[in-house]
Amino acid sequence: MTEDTAIKPWFRQPWFWFLLIFPGASIIWCTIAITVALNTDNAMVTDDYSKEGRAINLELARDQKAADMNLNAIMEFSGDRLSVNLNSKEGYSDYPYLVLNLFHPTLSEKDRTVQLQSMGGGYYRASLPRNLDGRWYMDLRGPSNEWRLKGELFLPSETPLTLDANASAG
């Protein structure tokens, strides 16, 4: 370099910006990550792991009870109406009502509970809430909560869905 060459100011030096871009990008990324972490709910984290373990064992006992009773349900969807035909090894199962829990795969605030009223002869009906499009996990329970049939569902559905306790227990 000669004495006649003008030196650029510091903010026009390319090496300055090259060295500054990595720490600047990490500061911006950390700010975004901290903001997201502070403003979102951790719905999948639990504090009482032993209580969760006992609940899992209770759910498995409900599945086994349904298998012992040889329960199966045929669910038919037509618009916002749901019809269920519940059968067991003794014939049709007649309960005053059934409870259907619908669980969204990722968003717990979208979970729904539907009560199905008995129409007699093992048939039950209910109106479904609106905006249930997409994938759902579900379990069907009796009023005493001693058995459970579970499955997966894609709504809206034109084809009947069969829940069989022996198929899910094995």
C-alpha positions as CSV (number, residue, x, y, z in Angstrom):
1,M,0.0,0.0,0.0
2,T,1.3,3.4,-0.8
3,E,0.8,6.6,1.1
4,D,-1.4,7.9,-1.7
5,T,-4.1,5.2,-1.2
6,A,-7.0,6.4,0.8
7,I,-8.0,4.1,3.7
8,K,-11.7,3.4,3.9
9,P,-13.6,4.1,7.1
10,W,-14.2,1.1,9.5
11,F,-17.8,0.6,8.4
12,R,-16.8,0.2,4.8
13,Q,-14.3,-2.6,5.5
14,P,-15.6,-6.0,4.3
15,W,-13.8,-8.0,7.0
16,F,-15.6,-6.0,9.7
17,W,-19.0,-7.1,8.4
18,F,-17.8,-10.6,7.7
19,L,-16.7,-11.0,11.4
20,L,-19.8,-9.2,12.7
21,I,-22.4,-11.3,10.9
22,F,-22.0,-14.5,12.9
23,P,-22.3,-13.0,16.4
24,G,-25.2,-10.7,15.2
25,A,-27.1,-13.7,13.7
26,S,-26.7,-15.7,16.9
27,I,-28.0,-12.8,19.0
28,I,-31.1,-12.5,16.8
29,W,-31.7,-16.2,16.8
30,C,-31.4,-16.5,20.6
31,T,-33.8,-13.5,21.0
32,I,-36.4,-15.3,18.8
33,A,-35.9,-18.6,20.6
34,I,-36.3,-17.1,24.1
35,T,-39.4,-15.1,23.0
36,V,-41.0,-18.3,21.6
37,A,-40.1,-20.3,24.7
38,L,-41.6,-17.7,27.0
39,N,-44.8,-17.2,25.0
40,T,-45.8,-20.8,24.3
41,D,-47.3,-23.5,26.6
42,N,-45.5,-26.8,27.2
43,A,-48.6,-29.0,27.2
44,M,-46.6,-32.2,26.8
45,V,-44.5,-31.8,29.9
46,T,-45.7,-33.4,33.2
47,D,-44.6,-32.9,36.7
48,D,-45.8,-36.1,38.3
49,Y,-44.3,-39.1,36.4
50,S,-45.4,-41.7,38.9
51,K,-49.1,-40.6,38.6
52,E,-48.8,-40.8,34.9
53,G,-47.4,-44.3,35.1
54,R,-50.3,-45.4,37.3
55,A,-52.8,-43.8,34.9
56,I,-51.2,-45.8,32.0
57,N,-51.7,-49.0,33.9
58,L,-55.3,-48.1,34.5
59,E,-55.9,-47.4,30.8
60,L,-54.4,-50.8,30.0
61,A,-56.8,-52.4,32.4
62,R,-59.7,-50.7,30.7
63,D,-58.5,-52.0,27.3
64,Q,-58.2,-55.5,28.8
65,K,-61.8,-55.2,30.2
66,A,-63.1,-54.3,26.8
67,A,-61.3,-57.3,25.3
68,D,-62.7,-59.6,28.0
69,M,-66.2,-58.3,27.2
70,N,-65.4,-58.8,23.4
71,L,-66.7,-55.3,22.7
72,N,-66.8,-53.9,19.2
73,A,-68.4,-50.7,17.8
74,I,-69.3,-49.6,14.3
75,M,-69.2,-45.8,14.0
76,E,-71.0,-44.1,11.0
77,F,-70.6,-40.4,10.2
78,S,-73.1,-38.4,8.2
79,G,-72.4,-34.7,8.3
80,D,-72.4,-33.6,11.9
81,R,-74.2,-36.7,13.1
82,L,-72.5,-39.8,14.6
83,S,-74.2,-43.2,15.0
84,V,-72.6,-46.0,17.0
85,N,-73.6,-49.7,17.1
86,L,-72.0,-51.3,20.2
87,N,-71.9,-55.1,20.5
88,S,-70.4,-57.5,23.0
89,K,-70.2,-61.3,23.2
90,E,-73.6,-61.3,25.0
91,G,-75.2,-59.5,22.1
92,Y,-75.8,-55.8,22.0
93,S,-74.6,-53.6,24.9
94,D,-77.2,-51.3,26.3
95,Y,-75.9,-48.4,28.4
96,P,-77.8,-45.2,29.1
97,Y,-75.1,-43.2,27.3
98,L,-71.5,-43.5,26.0
99,V,-68.6,-41.0,26.1
100,L,-66.5,-40.3,23.1
101,N,-63.2,-38.4,23.7
102,L,-61.6,-36.9,20.6
103,F,-57.9,-36.0,21.0
104,H,-56.1,-33.8,18.5
105,P,-52.6,-35.2,17.8
106,T,-50.8,-31.9,18.6
107,L,-53.1,-29.3,20.1
108,S,-54.7,-30.2,23.4
109,E,-56.9,-27.1,23.3
110,K,-58.8,-28.7,20.4
111,D,-59.7,-31.9,22.3
112,R,-63.4,-32.6,22.5
113,T,-65.8,-34.8,24.5
114,V,-69.0,-36.0,23.0
115,Q,-71.8,-37.8,24.9
116,L,-73.8,-40.3,22.8
117,Q,-77.4,-40.9,23.8
118,S,-78.9,-44.4,23.7
119,M,-81.5,-45.1,21.0
120,G,-82.1,-48.7,22.3
121,G,-80.8,-52.0,21.1
122,G,-77.1,-51.0,21.3
123,Y,-77.5,-48.0,19.1
124,Y,-76.3,-44.5,20.1
125,R,-76.4,-41.1,18.5
126,A,-74.8,-37.7,19.0
127,S,-74.2,-34.4,17.2
128,L,-70.5,-33.7,16.5
129,P,-69.0,-30.3,17.1
130,R,-68.0,-28.2,14.1
131,N,-64.5,-27.9,12.7
132,L,-63.4,-31.5,13.4
133,D,-61.6,-31.9,10.1
134,G,-58.4,-33.8,10.0
135,R,-56.8,-36.5,12.1
136,W,-58.1,-37.4,15.6
137,Y,-57.3,-40.0,18.2
138,M,-60.4,-41.3,20.0
139,D,-61.6,-43.5,22.8
140,L,-65.1,-44.7,23.4
141,R,-66.1,-45.4,27.1
142,G,-69.1,-46.5,29.0
143,P,-70.8,-44.5,31.7
144,S,-68.9,-46.3,34.4
145,N,-65.5,-45.8,32.7
146,E,-64.5,-49.4,33.3
147,W,-63.8,-50.2,29.6
148,R,-62.4,-48.4,26.6
149,L,-62.3,-48.8,22.8
150,K,-59.7,-46.7,21.1
151,G,-58.8,-45.8,17.5
152,E,-57.7,-43.2,15.0
153,L,-60.0,-41.3,12.7
154,F,-59.8,-38.9,9.8
155,L,-62.8,-36.5,9.5
156,P,-64.9,-36.0,7.5
157,S,-65.4,-39.7,6.9
158,E,-67.8,-41.3,4.5
159,T,-66.9,-44.9,5.4
160,P,-68.0,-46.6,8.7
161,L,-65.2,-47.2,11.3
162,T,-65.0,-50.4,13.3
163,L,-63.4,-50.4,16.7
164,D,-62.6,-53.9,18.0
165,A,-61.3,-54.5,21.5
166,N,-59.6,-57.8,20.5
167,A,-57.8,-56.2,17.6
168,S,-56.4,-53.3,19.6
169,A,-55.5,-55.5,22.7
170,G,-53.5,-58.0,20.7
